[in-house]
């Protein structure tokens, strides 16, 4: 199994399936996520697809996504 490390270049993660939100703007500037083997989640900036990826454990990913659903991070873009 491939070892994924926080901050590793996203283009060295192999054949992971990156997905972006249907709410992203048409210019391609968005956050992309990928489900990794083992249940981890990777996040990258679509403007820099080879740049560093953040890797989150399943529990970290669940906590972040739950907070996003509840609007806890809306202040970032307000």
mmCIF file of the N, C-alpha and C atoms, coordinates in Angstrom:
data_MODEL
# 
_entry.id   MODEL 
# 
loop_
_atom_site.group_PDB 
_atom_site.id 
_atom_site.type_symbol 
_atom_site.label_atom_id 
_atom_site.label_alt_id 
_atom_site.label_comp_id 
_atom_site.label_asym_id 
_atom_site.label_entity_id 
_atom_site.label_seq_id 
_atom_site.pdbx_PDB_ins_code 
_atom_site.Cartn_x 
_atom_site.Cartn_y 
_atom_site.Cartn_z 
_atom_site.occupancy 
_atom_site.B_iso_or_equiv 
_atom_site.pdbx_formal_charge 
_atom_site.auth_seq_id 
_atom_site.auth_comp_id 
_atom_site.auth_asym_id 
_atom_site.auth_atom_id 
_atom_site.pdbx_PDB_model_num 
ATOM 1   N N  . UNK A 1 1  ? 0.840   -1.183 0.000   1.00 0.00 ? 1  UNK A N  1 
ATOM 2   C CA . UNK A 1 1  ? 0.000   0.000  0.000   1.00 0.00 ? 1  UNK A CA 1 
ATOM 3   C C  . UNK A 1 1  ? 0.882   1.243  0.000   1.00 0.00 ? 1  UNK A C  1 
ATOM 4   N N  . UNK A 1 2  ? 0.459   2.247  -0.725  1.00 0.00 ? 2  UNK A N  1 
ATOM 5   C CA . UNK A 1 2  ? 1.188   3.505  -0.821  1.00 0.00 ? 2  UNK A CA 1 
ATOM 6   C C  . UNK A 1 2  ? 1.072   4.256  0.497   1.00 0.00 ? 2  UNK A C  1 
ATOM 7   N N  . UNK A 1 3  ? 2.145   4.890  0.908   1.00 0.00 ? 3  UNK A N  1 
ATOM 8   C CA . UNK A 1 3  ? 2.119   5.693  2.136   1.00 0.00 ? 3  UNK A CA 1 
ATOM 9   C C  . UNK A 1 3  ? 1.899   7.156  1.763   1.00 0.00 ? 3  UNK A C  1 
ATOM 10  N N  . UNK A 1 4  ? 0.845   7.733  2.304   1.00 0.00 ? 4  UNK A N  1 
ATOM 11  C CA . UNK A 1 4  ? 0.516   9.125  2.037   1.00 0.00 ? 4  UNK A CA 1 
ATOM 12  C C  . UNK A 1 4  ? 0.914   9.964  3.235   1.00 0.00 ? 4  UNK A C  1 
ATOM 13  N N  . UNK A 1 5  ? 1.640   11.027 2.985   1.00 0.00 ? 5  UNK A N  1 
ATOM 14  C CA . UNK A 1 5  ? 2.105   11.894 4.060   1.00 0.00 ? 5  UNK A CA 1 
ATOM 15  C C  . UNK A 1 5  ? 1.576   13.306 3.861   1.00 0.00 ? 5  UNK A C  1 
ATOM 16  N N  . UNK A 1 6  ? 1.263   13.956 4.962   1.00 0.00 ? 6  UNK A N  1 
ATOM 17  C CA . UNK A 1 6  ? 0.778   15.320 4.929   1.00 0.00 ? 6  UNK A CA 1 
ATOM 18  C C  . UNK A 1 6  ? 1.821   16.213 4.272   1.00 0.00 ? 6  UNK A C  1 
ATOM 19  N N  . UNK A 1 7  ? 1.394   17.019 3.299   1.00 0.00 ? 7  UNK A N  1 
ATOM 20  C CA . UNK A 1 7  ? 2.290   17.945 2.626   1.00 0.00 ? 7  UNK A CA 1 
ATOM 21  C C  . UNK A 1 7  ? 3.011   17.373 1.424   1.00 0.00 ? 7  UNK A C  1 
ATOM 22  N N  . UNK A 1 8  ? 2.800   16.097 1.129   1.00 0.00 ? 8  UNK A N  1 
ATOM 23  C CA . UNK A 1 8  ? 3.475   15.524 -0.031  1.00 0.00 ? 8  UNK A CA 1 
ATOM 24  C C  . UNK A 1 8  ? 2.884   16.099 -1.314  1.00 0.00 ? 8  UNK A C  1 
ATOM 25  N N  . UNK A 1 9  ? 3.671   16.165 -2.395  1.00 0.00 ? 9  UNK A N  1 
ATOM 26  C CA . UNK A 1 9  ? 3.135   16.680 -3.653  1.00 0.00 ? 9  UNK A CA 1 
ATOM 27  C C  . UNK A 1 9  ? 1.955   15.830 -4.123  1.00 0.00 ? 9  UNK A C  1 
ATOM 28  N N  . UNK A 1 10 ? 0.869   16.492 -4.443  1.00 0.00 ? 10 UNK A N  1 
ATOM 29  C CA . UNK A 1 10 ? -0.349  15.791 -4.845  1.00 0.00 ? 10 UNK A CA 1 
ATOM 30  C C  . UNK A 1 10 ? -0.138  14.955 -6.098  1.00 0.00 ? 10 UNK A C  1 
ATOM 31  N N  . UNK A 1 11 ? 0.739   15.413 -6.992  1.00 0.00 ? 11 UNK A N  1 
ATOM 32  C CA . UNK A 1 11 ? 0.955   14.653 -8.217  1.00 0.00 ? 11 UNK A CA 1 
ATOM 33  C C  . UNK A 1 11 ? 1.807   13.401 -8.002  1.00 0.00 ? 11 UNK A C  1 
ATOM 34  N N  . UNK A 1 12 ? 2.289   13.200 -6.774  1.00 0.00 ? 12 UNK A N  1 
ATOM 35  C CA . UNK A 1 12 ? 3.022   11.968 -6.458  1.00 0.00 ? 12 UNK A CA 1 
ATOM 36  C C  . UNK A 1 12 ? 2.186   10.997 -5.637  1.00 0.00 ? 12 UNK A C  1 
ATOM 37  N N  . UNK A 1 13 ? 0.880   11.245 -5.574  1.00 0.00 ? 13 UNK A N  1 
ATOM 38  C CA . UNK A 1 13 ? -0.013  10.384 -4.802  1.00 0.00 ? 13 UNK A CA 1 
ATOM 39  C C  . UNK A 1 13 ? -0.557  9.232  -5.638  1.00 0.00 ? 13 UNK A C  1 
ATOM 40  N N  . UNK A 1 14 ? -0.186  9.167  -6.896  1.00 0.00 ? 14 UNK A N  1 
ATOM 41  C CA . UNK A 1 14 ? -0.653  8.081  -7.749  1.00 0.00 ? 14 UNK A CA 1 
ATOM 42  C C  . UNK A 1 14 ? -2.043  8.347  -8.294  1.00 0.00 ? 14 UNK A C  1 
ATOM 43  N N  . UNK A 1 15 ? -2.718  7.288  -8.589  1.00 0.00 ? 15 UNK A N  1 
ATOM 44  C CA . UNK A 1 15 ? -4.033  7.360  -9.236  1.00 0.00 ? 15 UNK A CA 1 
ATOM 45  C C  . UNK A 1 15 ? -5.160  7.496  -8.225  1.00 0.00 ? 15 UNK A C  1 
ATOM 46  N N  . UNK A 1 16 ? -5.189  8.600  -7.514  1.00 0.00 ? 16 UNK A N  1 
ATOM 47  C CA . UNK A 1 16 ? -6.320  8.869  -6.630  1.00 0.00 ? 16 UNK A CA 1 
ATOM 48  C C  . UNK A 1 16 ? -7.323  9.695  -7.420  1.00 0.00 ? 16 UNK A C  1 
ATOM 49  N N  . UNK A 1 17 ? -8.589  9.569  -7.095  1.00 0.00 ? 17 UNK A N  1 
ATOM 50  C CA . UNK A 1 17 ? -9.626  10.289 -7.823  1.00 0.00 ? 17 UNK A CA 1 
ATOM 51  C C  . UNK A 1 17 ? -9.955  11.613 -7.171  1.00 0.00 ? 17 UNK A C  1 
ATOM 52  N N  . UNK A 1 18 ? -9.478  12.699 -7.740  1.00 0.00 ? 18 UNK A N  1 
ATOM 53  C CA . UNK A 1 18 ? -9.738  14.028 -7.205  1.00 0.00 ? 18 UNK A CA 1 
ATOM 54  C C  . UNK A 1 18 ? -11.119 14.503 -7.646  1.00 0.00 ? 18 UNK A C  1 
ATOM 55  N N  . UNK A 1 19 ? -11.860 15.105 -6.710  1.00 0.00 ? 19 UNK A N  1 
ATOM 56  C CA . UNK A 1 19 ? -13.201 15.612 -6.972  1.00 0.00 ? 19 UNK A CA 1 
ATOM 57  C C  . UNK A 1 19 ? -13.302 17.049 -6.502  1.00 0.00 ? 19 UNK A C  1 
ATOM 58  N N  . UNK A 1 20 ? -13.935 17.893 -7.333  1.00 0.00 ? 20 UNK A N  1 
ATOM 59  C CA . UNK A 1 20 ? -14.158 19.269 -6.906  1.00 0.00 ? 20 UNK A CA 1 
ATOM 60  C C  . UNK A 1 20 ? -15.649 19.522 -6.785  1.00 0.00 ? 20 UNK A C  1 
ATOM 61  N N  . UNK A 1 21 ? -15.997 20.505 -6.028  1.00 0.00 ? 21 UNK A N  1 
ATOM 62  C CA . UNK A 1 21 ? -17.385 20.850 -5.779  1.00 0.00 ? 21 UNK A CA 1 
ATOM 63  C C  . UNK A 1 21 ? -18.074 21.336 -7.050  1.00 0.00 ? 21 UNK A C  1 
ATOM 64  N N  . UNK A 1 22 ? -19.327 21.005 -7.175  1.00 0.00 ? 22 UNK A N  1 
ATOM 65  C CA . UNK A 1 22 ? -20.116 21.534 -8.291  1.00 0.00 ? 22 UNK A CA 1 
ATOM 66  C C  . UNK A 1 22 ? -20.357 23.032 -8.108  1.00 0.00 ? 22 UNK A C  1 
ATOM 67  N N  . UNK A 1 23 ? -20.031 23.575 -6.940  1.00 0.00 ? 23 UNK A N  1 
ATOM 68  C CA . UNK A 1 23 ? -20.180 25.005 -6.668  1.00 0.00 ? 23 UNK A CA 1 
ATOM 69  C C  . UNK A 1 23 ? -18.923 25.798 -7.008  1.00 0.00 ? 23 UNK A C  1 
ATOM 70  N N  . UNK A 1 24 ? -17.883 25.126 -7.502  1.00 0.00 ? 24 UNK A N  1 
ATOM 71  C CA . UNK A 1 24 ? -16.640 25.845 -7.807  1.00 0.00 ? 24 UNK A CA 1 
ATOM 72  C C  . UNK A 1 24 ? -16.871 26.792 -8.975  1.00 0.00 ? 24 UNK A C  1 
ATOM 73  N N  . UNK A 1 25 ? -16.044 27.831 -9.027  1.00 0.00 ? 25 UNK A N  1 
ATOM 74  C CA . UNK A 1 25 ? -16.216 28.788 -10.124 1.00 0.00 ? 25 UNK A CA 1 
ATOM 75  C C  . UNK A 1 25 ? -15.671 28.193 -11.412 1.00 0.00 ? 25 UNK A C  1 
ATOM 76  N N  . UNK A 1 26 ? -16.059 28.748 -12.527 1.00 0.00 ? 26 UNK A N  1 
ATOM 77  C CA . UNK A 1 26 ? -15.658 28.221 -13.826 1.00 0.00 ? 26 UNK A CA 1 
ATOM 78  C C  . UNK A 1 26 ? -14.188 28.392 -14.145 1.00 0.00 ? 26 UNK A C  1 
ATOM 79  N N  . UNK A 1 27 ? -13.462 29.171 -13.354 1.00 0.00 ? 27 UNK A N  1 
ATOM 80  C CA . UNK A 1 27 ? -12.044 29.412 -13.613 1.00 0.00 ? 27 UNK A CA 1 
ATOM 81  C C  . UNK A 1 27 ? -11.153 28.298 -13.079 1.00 0.00 ? 27 UNK A C  1 
ATOM 82  N N  . UNK A 1 28 ? -11.747 27.290 -12.440 1.00 0.00 ? 28 UNK A N  1 
ATOM 83  C CA . UNK A 1 28 ? -10.961 26.175 -11.931 1.00 0.00 ? 28 UNK A CA 1 
ATOM 84  C C  . UNK A 1 28 ? -10.346 26.418 -10.572 1.00 0.00 ? 28 UNK A C  1 
ATOM 85  N N  . UNK A 1 29 ? -10.677 27.511 -9.931  1.00 0.00 ? 29 UNK A N  1 
ATOM 86  C CA . UNK A 1 29 ? -10.129 27.803 -8.612  1.00 0.00 ? 29 UNK A CA 1 
ATOM 87  C C  . UNK A 1 29 ? -11.013 27.162 -7.553  1.00 0.00 ? 29 UNK A C  1 
ATOM 88  N N  . UNK A 1 30 ? -10.589 26.051 -7.051  1.00 0.00 ? 30 UNK A N  1 
ATOM 89  C CA . UNK A 1 30 ? -11.410 25.374 -6.058  1.00 0.00 ? 30 UNK A CA 1 
ATOM 90  C C  . UNK A 1 30 ? -10.559 24.406 -5.239  1.00 0.00 ? 30 UNK A C  1 
ATOM 91  N N  . UNK A 1 31 ? -11.176 23.901 -4.228  1.00 0.00 ? 31 UNK A N  1 
ATOM 92  C CA . UNK A 1 31 ? -10.569 22.877 -3.397  1.00 0.00 ? 31 UNK A CA 1 
ATOM 93  C C  . UNK A 1 31 ? -11.006 21.529 -3.951  1.00 0.00 ? 31 UNK A C  1 
ATOM 94  N N  . UNK A 1 32 ? -10.080 20.596 -4.051  1.00 0.00 ? 32 UNK A N  1 
ATOM 95  C CA . UNK A 1 32 ? -10.392 19.242 -4.512  1.00 0.00 ? 32 UNK A CA 1 
ATOM 96  C C  . UNK A 1 32 ? -10.081 18.261 -3.402  1.00 0.00 ? 32 UNK A C  1 
ATOM 97  N N  . UNK A 1 33 ? -10.874 17.221 -3.300  1.00 0.00 ? 33 UNK A N  1 
ATOM 98  C CA . UNK A 1 33 ? -10.654 16.186 -2.297  1.00 0.00 ? 33 UNK A CA 1 
ATOM 99  C C  . UNK A 1 33 ? -10.524 14.828 -2.972  1.00 0.00 ? 33 UNK A C  1 
ATOM 100 N N  . UNK A 1 34 ? -9.839  13.920 -2.296  1.00 0.00 ? 34 UNK A N  1 
ATOM 101 C CA . UNK A 1 34 ? -9.697  12.554 -2.777  1.00 0.00 ? 34 UNK A CA 1 
ATOM 102 C C  . UNK A 1 34 ? -9.800  11.605 -1.592  1.00 0.00 ? 34 UNK A C  1 
ATOM 103 N N  . UNK A 1 35 ? -10.536 10.531 -1.793  1.00 0.00 ? 35 UNK A N  1 
ATOM 104 C CA . UNK A 1 35 ? -10.586 9.462  -0.791  1.00 0.00 ? 35 UNK A CA 1 
ATOM 105 C C  . UNK A 1 35 ? -9.355  8.587  -1.018  1.00 0.00 ? 35 UNK A C  1 
ATOM 106 N N  . UNK A 1 36 ? -8.608  8.343  0.037   1.00 0.00 ? 36 UNK A N  1 
ATOM 107 C CA . UNK A 1 36 ? -7.393  7.543  -0.061  1.00 0.00 ? 36 UNK A CA 1 
ATOM 108 C C  . UNK A 1 36 ? -7.644  6.139  0.473   1.00 0.00 ? 36 UNK A C  1 
ATOM 109 N N  . UNK A 1 37 ? -6.870  5.171  -0.004  1.00 0.00 ? 37 UNK A N  1 
ATOM 110 C CA . UNK A 1 37 ? -6.986  3.820  0.558   1.00 0.00 ? 37 UNK A CA 1 
ATOM 111 C C  . UNK A 1 37 ? -6.725  3.895  2.058   1.00 0.00 ? 37 UNK A C  1 
ATOM 112 N N  . UNK A 1 38 ? -7.492  3.204  2.832   1.00 0.00 ? 38 UNK A N  1 
ATOM 113 C CA . UNK A 1 38 ? -7.325  3.251  4.277   1.00 0.00 ? 38 UNK A CA 1 
ATOM 114 C C  . UNK A 1 38 ? -8.272  4.241  4.935   1.00 0.00 ? 38 UNK A C  1 
ATOM 115 N N  . UNK A 1 39 ? -9.070  4.966  4.131   1.00 0.00 ? 39 UNK A N  1 
ATOM 116 C CA . UNK A 1 39 ? -10.066 5.862  4.692   1.00 0.00 ? 39 UNK A CA 1 
ATOM 117 C C  . UNK A 1 39 ? -9.631  7.285  4.902   1.00 0.00 ? 39 UNK A C  1 
ATOM 118 N N  . UNK A 1 40 ? -8.396  7.623  4.607   1.00 0.00 ? 40 UNK A N  1 
ATOM 119 C CA . UNK A 1 40 ? -7.944  9.003  4.766   1.00 0.00 ? 40 UNK A CA 1 
ATOM 120 C C  . UNK A 1 40 ? -8.518  9.872  3.653   1.00 0.00 ? 40 UNK A C  1 
ATOM 121 N N  . UNK A 1 41 ? -8.454  11.196 3.849   1.00 0.00 ? 41 UNK A N  1 
ATOM 122 C CA . UNK A 1 41 ? -8.914  12.158 2.857   1.00 0.00 ? 41 UNK A CA 1 
ATOM 123 C C  . UNK A 1 41 ? -7.764  13.103 2.553   1.00 0.00 ? 41 UNK A C  1 
ATOM 124 N N  . UNK A 1 42 ? -7.536  13.357 1.261   1.00 0.00 ? 42 UNK A N  1 
ATOM 125 C CA . UNK A 1 42 ? -6.531  14.330 0.843   1.00 0.00 ? 42 UNK A CA 1 
ATOM 126 C C  . UNK A 1 42 ? -7.249  15.547 0.275   1.00 0.00 ? 42 UNK A C  1 
ATOM 127 N N  . UNK A 1 43 ? -6.652  16.721 0.469   1.00 0.00 ? 43 UNK A N  1 
ATOM 128 C CA . UNK A 1 43 ? -7.197  17.981 -0.020  1.00 0.00 ? 43 UNK A CA 1 
ATOM 129 C C  . UNK A 1 43 ? -6.085  18.725 -0.746  1.00 0.00 ? 43 UNK A C  1 
ATOM 130 N N  . UNK A 1 44 ? -6.424  19.268 -1.924  1.00 0.00 ? 44 UNK A N  1 
ATOM 131 C CA . UNK A 1 44 ? -5.438  20.067 -2.672  1.00 0.00 ? 44 UNK A CA 1 
ATOM 132 C C  . UNK A 1 44 ? -6.108  21.277 -3.287  1.00 0.00 ? 44 UNK A C  1 
ATOM 133 N N  . UNK A 1 45 ? -5.298  22.221 -3.721  1.00 0.00 ? 45 UNK A N  1 
ATOM 134 C CA . UNK A 1 45 ? -5.745  23.424 -4.398  1.00 0.00 ? 45 UNK A CA 1 
ATOM 135 C C  . UNK A 1 45 ? -5.714  23.142 -5.897  1.00 0.00 ? 45 UNK A C  1 
ATOM 136 N N  . UNK A 1 46 ? -6.835  23.278 -6.589  1.00 0.00 ? 46 UNK A N  1 
ATOM 137 C CA . UNK A 1 46 ? -6.887  22.941 -8.008  1.00 0.00 ? 46 UNK A CA 1 
ATOM 138 C C  . UNK A 1 46 ? -6.000  23.843 -8.870  1.00 0.00 ? 46 UNK A C  1 
ATOM 139 N N  . UNK A 1 47 ? -5.684  25.042 -8.398  1.00 0.00 ? 47 UNK A N  1 
ATOM 140 C CA . UNK A 1 47 ? -4.786  25.923 -9.161  1.00 0.00 ? 47 UNK A CA 1 
ATOM 141 C C  . UNK A 1 47 ? -3.360  25.400 -9.165  1.00 0.00 ? 47 UNK A C  1 
ATOM 142 N N  . UNK A 1 48 ? -3.024  24.550 -8.202  1.00 0.00 ? 48 UNK A N  1 
ATOM 143 C CA . UNK A 1 48 ? -1.679  23.986 -8.090  1.00 0.00 ? 48 UNK A CA 1 
ATOM 144 C C  . UNK A 1 48 ? -1.799  22.471 -7.902  1.00 0.00 ? 48 UNK A C  1 
ATOM 145 N N  . UNK A 1 49 ? -2.240  21.739 -8.931  1.00 0.00 ? 49 UNK A N  1 
ATOM 146 C CA . UNK A 1 49 ? -2.525  20.312 -8.775  1.00 0.00 ? 49 UNK A CA 1 
ATOM 147 C C  . UNK A 1 49 ? -1.321  19.465 -8.373  1.00 0.00 ? 49 UNK A C  1 
ATOM 148 N N  . UNK A 1 50 ? -0.130  19.943 -8.606  1.00 0.00 ? 50 UNK A N  1 
ATOM 149 C CA . UNK A 1 50 ? 1.053   19.205 -8.187  1.00 0.00 ? 50 UNK A CA 1 
ATOM 150 C C  . UNK A 1 50 ? 1.587   19.657 -6.850  1.00 0.00 ? 50 UNK A C  1 
ATOM 151 N N  . UNK A 1 51 ? 0.943   20.651 -6.268  1.00 0.00 ? 51 UNK A N  1 
ATOM 152 C CA . UNK A 1 51 ? 1.391   21.217 -4.999  1.00 0.00 ? 51 UNK A CA 1 
ATOM 153 C C  . UNK A 1 51 ? 1.107   20.292 -3.829  1.00 0.00 ? 51 UNK A C  1 
ATOM 154 N N  . UNK A 1 52 ? 1.376   20.768 -2.632  1.00 0.00 ? 52 UNK A N  1 
ATOM 155 C CA . UNK A 1 52 ? 1.213   19.921 -1.457  1.00 0.00 ? 52 UNK A CA 1 
ATOM 156 C C  . UNK A 1 52 ? -0.252  19.589 -1.186  1.00 0.00 ? 52 UNK A C  1 
ATOM 157 N N  . UNK A 1 53 ? -0.460  18.389 -0.699  1.00 0.00 ? 53 UNK A N  1 
ATOM 158 C CA . UNK A 1 53 ? -1.794  17.936 -0.306  1.00 0.00 ? 53 UNK A CA 1 
ATOM 159 C C  . UNK A 1 53 ? -1.836  17.779 1.204   1.00 0.00 ? 53 UNK A C  1 
ATOM 160 N N  . UNK A 1 54 ? -2.940  18.180 1.783   1.00 0.00 ? 54 UNK A N  1 
ATOM 161 C CA . UNK A 1 54 ? -3.162  17.930 3.203   1.00 0.00 ? 54 UNK A CA 1 
ATOM 162 C C  . UNK A 1 54 ? -3.842  16.576 3.324   1.00 0.00 ? 54 UNK A C  1 
ATOM 163 N N  . UNK A 1 55 ? -3.382  15.768 4.244   1.00 0.00 ? 55 UNK A N  1 
ATOM 164 C CA . UNK A 1 55 ? -3.945  14.424 4.438   1.00 0.00 ? 55 UNK A CA 1 
ATOM 165 C C  . UNK A 1 55 ? -4.556  14.360 5.828   1.00 0.00 ? 55 UNK A C  1 
ATOM 166 N N  . UNK A 1 56 ? -5.817  13.961 5.876   1.00 0.00 ? 56 UNK A N  1 
ATOM 167 C CA . UNK A 1 56 ? -6.562  13.892 7.127   1.00 0.00 ? 56 UNK A CA 1 
ATOM 168 C C  . UNK A 1 56 ? -6.982  12.465 7.429   1.00 0.00 ? 56 UNK A C  1 
ATOM 169 N N  . UNK A 1 57 ? -6.940  12.105 8.698   1.00 0.00 ? 57 UNK A N  1 
ATOM 170 C CA . UNK A 1 57 ? -7.430  10.800 9.128   1.00 0.00 ? 57 UNK A CA 1 
ATOM 171 C C  . UNK A 1 57 ? -8.949  10.768 8.937   1.00 0.00 ? 57 UNK A C  1 
ATOM 172 N N  . UNK A 1 58 ? -9.546  9.583  8.947   1.00 0.00 ? 58 UNK A N  1 
ATOM 173 C CA . UNK A 1 58 ? -11.003 9.527  8.815   1.00 0.00 ? 58 UNK A CA 1 
ATOM 174 C C  . UNK A 1 58 ? -11.731 10.361 9.880   1.00 0.00 ? 58 UNK A C  1 
ATOM 175 N N  . UNK A 1 59 ? -11.276 10.321 11.126  1.00 0.00 ? 59 UNK A N  1 
ATOM 176 C CA . UNK A 1 59 ? -11.964 11.082 12.171  1.00 0.00 ? 59 UNK A CA 1 
ATOM 177 C C  . UNK A 1 59 ? -11.782 12.590 11.976  1.00 0.00 ? 59 UNK A C  1 
ATOM 178 N N  . UNK A 1 60 ? -10.610 13.020 11.530  1.00 0.00 ? 60 UNK A N  1 
ATOM 179 C CA . UNK A 1 60 ? -10.395 14.438 11.234  1.00 0.00 ? 60 UNK A CA 1 
ATOM 180 C C  . UNK A 1 60 ? -11.289 14.892 10.079  1.00 0.00 ? 60 UNK A C  1 
ATOM 181 N N  . UNK A 1 61 ? -11.383 14.076 9.047   1.00 0.00 ? 61 UNK A N  1 
ATOM 182 C CA . UNK A 1 61 ? -12.221 14.406 7.892   1.00 0.00 ? 61 UNK A CA 1 
ATOM 183 C C  . UNK A 1 61 ? -13.684 14.505 8.295   1.00 0.00 ? 61 UNK A C  1 
ATOM 184 N N  . UNK A 1 62 ? -14.164 13.557 9.082   1.00 0.00 ? 62 UNK A N  1 
ATOM 185 C CA . UNK A 1 62 ? -15.560 13.588 9.533   1.00 0.00 ? 62 UNK A CA 1 
ATOM 186 C C  . UNK A 1 62 ? -15.846 14.844 10.347  1.00 0.00 ? 62 UNK A C  1 
ATOM 187 N N  . UNK A 1 63 ? -14.937 15.199 11.252  1.00 0.00 ? 63 UNK A N  1 
ATOM 188 C CA . UNK A 1 63 ? -15.133 16.382 12.090  1.00 0.00 ? 63 UNK A CA 1 
ATOM 189 C C  . UNK A 1 63 ? -15.158 17.655 11.240  1.00 0.00 ? 63 UNK A C  1 
ATOM 190 N N  . UNK A 1 64 ? -14.245 17.763 10.285  1.00 0.00 ? 64 UNK A N  1 
ATOM 191 C CA . UNK A 1 64 ? -14.214 18.945 9.428   1.00 0.00 ? 64 UNK A CA 1 
ATOM 192 C C  . UNK A 1 64 ? -15.476 19.035 8.584   1.00 0.00 ? 64 UNK A C  1 
ATOM 193 N N  . UNK A 1 65 ? -15.859 17.943 7.942   1.00 0.00 ? 65 UNK A N  1 
ATOM 194 C CA . UNK A 1 65 ? -17.041 17.966 7.078   1.00 0.00 ? 65 UNK A CA 1 
ATOM 195 C C  . UNK A 1 65 ? -18.313 18.266 7.870   1.00 0.00 ? 65 UNK A C  1 
ATOM 196 N N  . UNK A 1 66 ? -18.420 17.739 9.076   1.00 0.00 ? 66 UNK A N  1 
ATOM 197 C CA . UNK A 1 66 ? -19.583 18.039 9.919   1.00 0.00 ? 66 UNK A CA 1 
ATOM 198 C C  . UNK A 1 66 ? -19.622 19.528 10.254  1.00 0.00 ? 66 UNK A C  1 
ATOM 199 N N  . UNK A 1 67 ? -18.481 20.097 10.583  1.00 0.00 ? 67 UNK A N  1 
ATOM 200 C CA . UNK A 1 67 ? -18.414 21.533 10.879  1.00 0.00 ? 67 UNK A CA 1 
ATOM 201 C C  . UNK A 1 67 ? -18.763 22.377 9.662   1.00 0.00 ? 67 UNK A C  1 
ATOM 202 N N  . UNK A 1 68 ? -18.293 21.967 8.482   1.00 0.00 ? 68 UNK A N  1 
ATOM 203 C CA . UNK A 1 68 ? -18.619 22.698 7.256   1.00 0.00 ? 68 UNK A CA 1 
ATOM 204 C C  . UNK A 1 68 ? -20.118 22.640 6.973   1.00 0.00 ? 68 UNK A C  1 
ATOM 205 N N  . UNK A 1 69 ? -20.711 21.479 7.163   1.00 0.00 ? 69 UNK A N  1 
ATOM 206 C CA . UNK A 1 69 ? -22.166 21.351 6.952   1.00 0.00 ? 69 UNK A CA 1 
ATOM 207 C C  . UNK A 1 69 ? -22.948 22.268 7.888   1.00 0.00 ? 69 UNK A C  1 
ATOM 208 N N  . UNK A 1 70 ? -22.455 22.437 9.100   1.00 0.00 ? 70 UNK A N  1 
ATOM 209 C CA . UNK A 1 70 ? -23.142 23.260 10.101  1.00 0.00 ? 70 UNK A CA 1 
ATOM 210 C C  . UNK A 1 70 ? -22.833 24.753 9.957   1.00 0.00 ? 70 UNK A C  1 
ATOM 211 N N  . UNK A 1 71 ? -21.962 25.110 9.008   1.00 0.00 ? 71 UNK A N  1 
ATOM 212 C CA . UNK A 1 71 ? -21.638 26.515 8.770   1.00 0.00 ? 71 UNK A CA 1 
ATOM 213 C C  . UNK A 1 71 ? -20.593 27.103 9.695   1.00 0.00 ? 71 UNK A C  1 
ATOM 214 N N  . UNK A 1 72 ? -19.853 26.269 10.418  1.00 0.00 ? 72 UNK A N  1 
ATOM 215 C CA . UNK A 1 72 ? -18.880 26.759 11.383  1.00 0.00 ? 72 UNK A CA 1 
ATOM 216 C C  . UNK A 1 72 ? -17.727 27.527 10.746  1.00 0.00 ? 72 UNK A C  1 
ATOM 217 N N  . UNK A 1 73 ? -17.506 27.345 9.455   1.00 0.00 ? 73 UNK A N  1 
ATOM 218 C CA . UNK A 1 73 ? -16.371 27.994 8.791   1.00 0.00 ? 73 UNK A CA 1 
ATOM 219 C C  . UNK A 1 73 ? -16.820 29.075 7.816   1.00 0.00 ? 73 UNK A C  1 
ATOM 220 N N  . UNK A 1 74 ? -18.086 29.414 7.835   1.00 0.00 ? 74 UNK A N  1 
ATOM 221 C CA . UNK A 1 74 ? -18.607 30.425 6.913   1.00 0.00 ? 74 UNK A CA 1 
ATOM 222 C C  . UNK A 1 74 ? -17.933 31.785 7.099   1.00 0.00 ? 74 UNK A C  1 
ATOM 223 N N  . UNK A 1 75 ? -17.424 32.055 8.298   1.00 0.00 ? 75 UNK A N  1 
ATOM 224 C CA . UNK A 1 75 ? -16.787 33.347 8.572   1.00 0.00 ? 75 UNK A CA 1 
ATOM 225 C C  . UNK A 1 75 ? -15.581 33.588 7.673   1.00 0.00 ? 75 UNK A C  1 
ATOM 226 N N  . UNK A 1 76 ? -14.996 32.538 7.125   1.00 0.00 ? 76 UNK A N  1 
ATOM 227 C CA . UNK A 1 76 ? -13.798 32.674 6.288   1.00 0.00 ? 76 UNK A CA 1 
ATOM 228 C C  . UNK A 1 76 ? -14.117 33.441 5.006   1.00 0.00 ? 76 UNK A C  1 
ATOM 229 N N  . UNK A 1 77 ? -15.305 33.280 4.487   1.00 0.00 ? 77 UNK A N  1 
ATOM 230 C CA . UNK A 1 77 ? -15.659 33.921 3.208   1.00 0.00 ? 77 UNK A CA 1 
ATOM 231 C C  . UNK A 1 77 ? -16.681 35.044 3.358   1.00 0.00 ? 77 UNK A C  1 
ATOM 232 N N  . UNK A 1 78 ? -17.085 35.333 4.576   1.00 0.00 ? 78 UNK A N  1 
ATOM 233 C CA . UNK A 1 78 ? -18.071 36.405 4.780   1.00 0.00 ? 78 UNK A CA 1 
ATOM 234 C C  . UNK A 1 78 ? -17.428 37.770 4.673   1.00 0.00 ? 78 UNK A C  1 
# 
